[in-house]
Amino acid sequence: MKKEKMIYLFYRYDGNTLYAKKEIPYEFRLSAQLILDELCFDWNKKQLENKINETLITGDKDEFMRLCEEYRHFLWE
C-alpha cells in the first residue's frame, strides 16, 4: 500500500485583516441573565394570575385548582 504525502503551500493573505471581538465580561453577562430571568419570572407570574382571575369569573373549579397548583411555584414562602 502506498503512503500518501500531503504538501502544504502557504500564501500571504492580501485581503482585509480580521480582528477578534472582545469577550463580554462575566459581570455583564451575569447581570444581563439575571435581569432577563427576573423579567420572564414576572411576566409568567402575571399571565398565570390573569388566567386564575379568568377562571374565577367563569367559575371553572377544576381549572382554578390546577392553576393554583402551578402558582405555588411562584411563591417564595
Secondary structure, 3 states (H helix, E strand, C coil): CCCCCCCCCCCCCCCCCCCCCCCCCHHHHHHHHHHHHHHHHHHHHHHHHHHHHHHHHHCCHHHHHHHHHHHHHHCCC
